[in-house]
Amino acid sequence: MDYITIVAPTYEEAVRKARDQYGDRLRIHSRKDVVSKGFLGITKSKHCELTCFLSGEQGSGLVDVPREREDAVSSSKDSSVSSKASGDEIEEADIRRFELEAKTPDPVSGKYRESDMQESRDEDIFSSVAVEDAKAHVPENIVVAEQSPVYGEEESDPKDGDPRESAYGKKGGAELDALMDHARKLLYENDFSTDYIDWITNDLRVQLEPVLPVVPSKDEFELLVVDRIVGSVEIDHNSQLHPPRVFVLVGPTGVGKTTTIAKIAAVYGTLPPEGIRRKVSIITMDSFRVGAYEQIENFGKALGIPVYRADDEAGFYEALEQTQDSELVLVDTIGKSPRDGELNVKMRTMLNVPDKKNLKCYLTVSASMKRVDIDSVFEQFGSYGISSVIVTKTDETQTIGNILSICHSKKLPLLFITDGQKVPRDIHKASSAFMLSLLKGFNMDFNALWNTQIGSDE
C-alpha cells in the first residue's frame, strides 16, 4: 500500500489540502506536528504532516478484502455472537460493524461492493479525525504515540525486516540509530562523561523520533549535538562584566592559580582603556609553597599592581584594610589537597570576612586533570559556595568534555579559560564560541567562529 504525505502549516489546512487533491478515497493514517529549530535555537518553525493512503481501486466499485480481514470478520462474528449470548451490552457502533462484516463478499471476485464498504469508511474517517483533534490538545512537550493502522489495512510481516526500521519499529529508525552512534563516538572522543553522553543522546532521540521517517543529514545532526553542548553549560557573564570587589580563587595545588590571578589582574587593571580600568590589588595567602609570594610579587611589579601578603587571619584583615581604595581585590589562596584538613580550616577562617556580600569564590581546575580527580576537586571545594569555574591549561590537552560534563551536572557556569603561561595573554572570557573551538572530530571548523582578542569574546 502506497502512503502519501501531506504537509501544511496547520492540521486543518493539511486536511483541506488532502481532501482537495484526493477526494473521499483518502484515509488519514497518522499525524505529526513538527517544530524545527535553527542552530542554537535562533529560529523556529512549525508545520503539520499527515500520512495518508488511498482506499480501494478507483472506478472498480470493489475493495480488496485481505485474507486476514476475512479471518477477522469470522472471528468478530463469533466473538459478537458470544458476547450477545452472554448478555453483555453491545454498543450501537458495534452492531453496525457486526452487520457490515456479516455481509457476503462477491462470490466471483472475493471483494466487497463499494456501496457496502462506504459506511465503514466514513466511520474510519470520523474516528481518525477525532483522534487527530484529541492530539491537537496535547501539550507540545508530550510525545504522542502514533495512531494504530486503520482496521482492514494491510500490514507488513515483521519477519520481512524493513532495513529502515530499528527496534523502535519505525521507518527511519535505523538511520536515527546510526546518528546516535555517531553522537556517542564524537562525545566519547571529546572525553564527555558517560552520564552526559546518555543525557544528550536521549534528549536528541526524544526530539527526532516523532518526526521519523524524516532524519537530518550528518552535518545537520552535528549542529544539533553542538547546540546541546553549548546550551548545557552556562557562562557567568555577570562576573565577567561586574566582578565582586573581593575575588577569591580556590583550587588544588598545581592548577595555575597564581598565574591566573596575574592574568585576571591584567584583564581588569591594565588591558582596558585607561578611562574604564579598575584599580586592582592582589592578596596572597599562599605562604606554604616555596617561592609562591615571590612569584606573584614579580607579576605585580610587571603589571604595576600592589601585592599584599596574609599569613593568617589577622594578616588577611590587615591586607583588606590596606586595599580599601581598590575596586577589585584578587585573592590567591592556599593550594591544598583533600588530606590537608588543617589548611582547610585555616583558609575557611581567613575567608570568614565581615562583608561577605562583596566576596565570591571561583574554582580553578586544570583541563588536563583526570575525570576522577576533577570530581574530587569539585567535592572538596563545593562547600565554599563556588560561583563559577575557571578552566586552566587547555593547551595541555586536546579535550574539554570532562570539565563541561561536571559543570553541567553541578550546574556551575564557566568564567575564564586559559591556554598558556603568558601574562597578560593566554586568557579568554568563557564563551560559546571558545567552547566550540575546543571540540574535535566534528565536520565544521569551529576555530573560525571565535575571536581570540580579549574583550571581544561573548
SVG drawing of the C-alpha trace seen along z (x, -y; Angstrom):
<svg xmlns="http://www.w3.org/2000/svg" viewBox="-28 -58 89 76">
<polyline fill="none" stroke="black" stroke-width="0.4" points="0.0,0.0 1.4,-3.4 1.5,-6.2 1.0,-9.8 2.5,-12.6 0.6,-15.9 2.5,-18.9 0.8,-22.2 1.3,-24.9 -1.7,-23.6 -3.7,-20.4 -6.8,-22.0 -5.0,-23.2 -3.4,-19.8 -6.8,-18.0 -8.3,-20.5 -5.3,-20.1 -5.6,-16.3 -9.3,-16.3 -9.0,-18.7 -6.3,-16.6 -7.6,-13.0 -11.3,-13.3 -13.2,-10.8 -10.9,-7.9 -8.2,-9.4 -7.7,-7.8 -5.6,-9.5 -3.2,-7.1 -1.3,-9.3 -0.4,-12.9 2.9,-14.6 3.3,-18.2 6.9,-19.2 8.7,-22.0 12.0,-22.9 14.7,-24.9 17.6,-26.6 21.2,-26.4 21.5,-27.5 17.7,-27.9 17.7,-31.2 14.8,-30.4 11.7,-28.2 9.0,-27.0 6.1,-24.6 4.1,-22.5 1.8,-19.5 2.5,-16.3 -0.3,-13.9 0.5,-10.3 -2.4,-9.1 -3.3,-6.2 -5.9,-5.7 -8.7,-3.1 -9.7,-0.7 -9.1,-0.9 -10.6,-4.0 -13.5,-3.2 -13.8,0.5 -16.5,0.2 -14.8,3.0 -12.4,3.0 -9.8,5.7 -10.5,7.8 -7.3,9.4 -7.5,13.0 -6.5,11.6 -9.7,9.5 -11.9,12.5 -10.4,14.3 -11.0,11.2 -14.6,11.0 -15.2,14.6 -13.6,14.1 -15.6,10.9 -18.8,12.7 -18.1,15.5 -17.0,13.0 -20.0,10.7 -22.5,13.6 -20.8,15.0 -20.9,11.6 -24.5,11.1 -25.5,14.5 -23.8,13.8 -25.9,10.8 -23.1,8.2 -24.3,4.8 -23.4,4.1 -22.9,0.5 -24.8,-0.7 -21.5,-1.2 -20.5,2.4 -23.9,3.6 -23.3,1.6 -19.8,3.0 -21.2,6.6 -23.9,6.1 -21.3,4.8 -18.9,7.6 -21.7,10.2 -22.3,9.2 -21.2,11.8 -18.4,10.8 -18.8,11.0 -18.7,14.8 -16.6,14.3 -14.0,11.7 -14.0,12.2 -14.4,8.4 -17.0,6.4 -19.1,4.0 -18.1,0.3 -21.5,-0.6 -21.3,1.9 -18.0,0.5 -18.9,-3.2 -20.4,-3.2 -17.4,-1.6 -15.0,-4.0 -17.0,-7.0 -16.6,-5.6 -12.9,-5.3 -12.6,-8.9 -14.6,-10.3 -12.6,-8.1 -9.3,-9.3 -10.4,-13.0 -11.5,-12.5 -8.1,-11.1 -6.3,-13.9 -8.4,-16.5 -7.6,-14.9 -3.8,-15.0 -4.1,-18.7 -4.9,-19.5 -1.9,-17.6 1.0,-19.9 3.9,-20.1 6.3,-18.6 4.3,-15.4 5.2,-12.8 2.0,-11.3 2.1,-7.7 1.4,-7.0 -2.1,-6.0 -2.6,-2.3 -3.3,-1.3 -6.9,-1.7 -8.9,1.5 -8.5,3.6 -5.2,2.0 -2.6,4.4 0.3,4.7 3.8,5.9 5.1,9.1 7.6,8.1 9.7,11.0 10.3,9.2 12.8,6.9 12.4,3.5 16.0,2.2 14.8,-1.3 13.3,-0.1 15.1,0.4 14.0,2.0 11.7,-1.0 9.6,0.2 9.6,-3.0 10.8,-3.7 13.9,-5.7 14.8,-4.2 18.0,-2.6 19.2,-5.9 18.4,-7.5 20.3,-4.8 23.3,-5.4 23.2,-9.1 23.0,-8.3 26.0,-6.1 27.8,-8.9 27.0,-11.3 28.2,-8.9 31.5,-8.5 32.0,-12.2 31.2,-12.8 33.4,-10.0 36.2,-11.3 35.9,-14.7 36.1,-13.0 32.5,-13.7 31.3,-11.6 29.0,-8.5 26.1,-10.3 26.5,-13.3 26.6,-11.2 23.4,-9.3 21.7,-12.6 22.4,-14.3 21.7,-11.3 18.4,-10.6 17.4,-14.2 18.1,-14.2 16.2,-10.9 13.2,-12.4 13.3,-15.3 13.9,-13.3 11.7,-10.2 8.4,-11.9 9.4,-13.2 10.5,-9.8 11.0,-8.7 12.5,-12.1 16.0,-12.3 18.6,-15.1 21.8,-14.8 25.0,-14.1 26.0,-17.8 22.6,-18.9 22.7,-16.4 26.2,-17.5 24.8,-21.0 22.1,-19.7 24.7,-18.0 26.7,-21.2 23.6,-23.1 23.0,-20.8 26.6,-21.1 26.6,-24.8 23.2,-25.0 24.2,-22.6 26.8,-24.9 26.1,-28.5 28.5,-31.4 29.0,-33.7 28.6,-36.9 27.6,-38.8 31.0,-38.1 32.8,-38.9 31.2,-42.3 30.8,-43.1 33.3,-41.1 32.9,-41.2 35.1,-43.5 36.9,-40.6 37.6,-37.9 38.8,-34.7 40.4,-31.9 40.4,-28.4 41.6,-25.1 44.2,-22.4 48.0,-22.9 49.4,-22.9 46.4,-24.1 47.9,-27.6 46.0,-29.8 48.9,-32.3 49.4,-32.7 45.7,-33.0 45.5,-35.7 48.0,-37.8 46.1,-37.3 42.8,-38.4 44.6,-41.4 45.7,-42.4 42.2,-41.8 40.6,-44.4 43.6,-46.6 45.9,-47.1 44.4,-45.9 41.2,-48.1 41.4,-51.7 42.6,-53.9 39.2,-55.5 37.5,-52.2 40.3,-50.3 39.7,-49.2 42.1,-49.8 43.3,-46.3 45.2,-44.9 46.4,-41.3 46.5,-39.5 48.2,-36.1 47.6,-33.6 50.0,-31.1 52.9,-31.2 53.3,-27.4 54.6,-26.9 58.2,-27.8 58.6,-30.9 54.8,-31.5 54.9,-35.1 58.0,-36.0 56.2,-34.7 53.1,-36.8 55.1,-39.8 57.1,-39.7 53.8,-39.6 52.5,-42.6 55.7,-44.6 55.5,-43.9 51.8,-44.9 52.1,-47.9 49.7,-46.3 50.3,-46.2 50.7,-42.8 50.0,-42.1 50.8,-39.0 48.5,-37.4 49.9,-34.5 47.0,-34.2 43.5,-35.6 44.9,-38.9 47.2,-39.4 44.3,-38.9 42.1,-41.5 45.1,-43.9 45.6,-43.4 41.9,-44.1 42.2,-47.4 45.2,-48.4 43.2,-47.7 40.1,-49.7 40.6,-52.1 40.8,-49.2 37.8,-48.4 39.0,-44.8 40.9,-42.7 42.2,-39.4 42.9,-36.7 45.3,-33.8 44.5,-31.1 46.5,-28.1 46.7,-25.2 45.6,-22.1 44.7,-18.5 41.7,-16.6 44.0,-15.4 45.0,-18.9 42.4,-19.2 44.4,-21.8 44.9,-24.1 41.3,-23.8 40.2,-25.0 42.8,-27.8 41.6,-29.1 38.0,-29.0 38.8,-31.1 40.7,-33.6 37.9,-33.9 35.3,-34.5 35.3,-38.3 32.6,-40.6 31.5,-41.9 30.7,-38.5 28.2,-40.0 31.1,-41.6 33.2,-38.3 32.8,-35.4 34.8,-32.3 35.8,-30.8 37.1,-27.3 40.2,-26.9 40.6,-23.5 43.0,-22.2 41.6,-20.8 44.4,-18.2 43.2,-16.6 41.7,-13.1 37.9,-13.0 38.1,-11.2 40.4,-13.9 38.1,-16.7 35.2,-15.0 37.2,-15.0 38.1,-18.7 34.5,-19.7 33.5,-17.8 36.4,-19.2 35.7,-22.8 31.9,-22.6 31.3,-23.8 33.0,-27.2 29.9,-28.3 31.5,-28.3 30.1,-31.0 31.6,-29.7 34.6,-27.8 37.9,-28.9 39.5,-26.3 43.3,-26.4 45.8,-24.6 43.6,-23.9 46.8,-24.0 48.0,-20.9 45.0,-18.7 43.0,-18.0 39.6,-17.8 37.5,-19.7 34.5,-17.4 35.5,-16.3 35.1,-19.9 31.9,-20.6 30.3,-17.3 30.8,-18.2 29.9,-21.8 26.6,-20.6 26.0,-18.1 26.9,-20.6 25.0,-23.4 28.1,-25.7 28.8,-28.3 32.2,-29.0 34.0,-32.3 37.5,-32.2 39.5,-29.8 43.3,-29.9 45.5,-28.3 49.1,-29.2 51.6,-30.7 52.0,-34.1 50.8,-37.1 48.7,-39.1 47.9,-36.9 46.5,-33.4 43.3,-34.1 39.8,-34.3 36.4,-35.2 34.4,-32.0 32.1,-32.0 30.1,-29.6 32.4,-30.3 35.5,-29.4 33.9,-26.2 33.3,-25.2 36.9,-25.8 37.9,-23.2 35.7,-20.4 37.3,-18.0 36.0,-15.4 33.2,-17.5 32.9,-18.3 32.7,-22.0 35.7,-24.2 34.8,-25.8 38.1,-27.7 36.7,-30.2 33.8,-31.0 35.6,-32.9 38.0,-35.8 41.0,-35.4 41.1,-39.1 40.4,-39.7 37.3,-41.8 35.7,-40.7 34.6,-37.3 30.9,-36.9"/>
</svg>
